[in-house]
Structures are given as structure tokens and as C-alpha cells.
């Protein structure tokens, strides 16, 4: 097993206001989890590393669905399927979709003048959360899954760091 130790990158210095700080940390976490998928060959990139079947590509696919749900108002569908990449879904394709979604979501957040305003609401769901709540939840969700990705990647090839 090859052991690669990368220098750990600390959190970013961000702008002084609340939205810039939150977006800075969100982008930092997004890059951290996306970086865990880069250079991982098939089938390891989609292989479950723990009993639940959690895998690197599934985490990227899931986070794409979560961002689209909370900030673009798109239904998520089945939560289980959001964690399972299909055979025809590639690492490059899922990473590209994740990054495109990140850009779209950032535009929605950047256009928001008041984080207390409602986030986009998915038809058929209850009341919309505030943009602040949705953004903090996305940071929490991305951070949690970035930790999962850290462990999965280390199990695959010993790579650590961000």
C-alpha cells in the first residue's frame, strides 16, 4: 500500500461578513471532499469501504443532490439512491456535476441579500428554511461527509491530508 502524506491545508481566510465567511468554509470543504476522489481508480472509487457501503463516488453524488435540493429547489428522490453511483456514472462525470452544482448554488447564495430570507422551497414540501439555516446545514453535511471521505481514501491507498 502506497502511503502519501499531503500537507494539511488549514481553513481559509475569508471576507469579513457572515456570508463571505460561510461561503469560504463551504468551498474549502467542497474542495476537500472532491480532492479525495481524484486519482482513485475503478473499482476502488465506488467500492464500499465500510459495512454500510459508503463510498467516495456515492458521497459526491449525494452532496450534489443535497445542494440541488436545498438551494435549487429540486426534489431529491430516494435518499438511498443518492448515495449509490450507477454503473454508467463516472468519477469525472460526477465530479463535474458536483462542481457545476457548487457554482450554481454559490450564485444563489451570493444573490441573497438577507440570510434570514427563505431558501428555495421544493414543491410539495413544508415551509422553506432560511438561507442561513440551509447554508449552515450544507456546511455541516459537507464537513461530515468530508470526514467520511478522509477515512475511505486512507483505507484505499493511505493518502491523508487535504
Beta strands, then each sheet from edge to edge (+ up, - down):
end
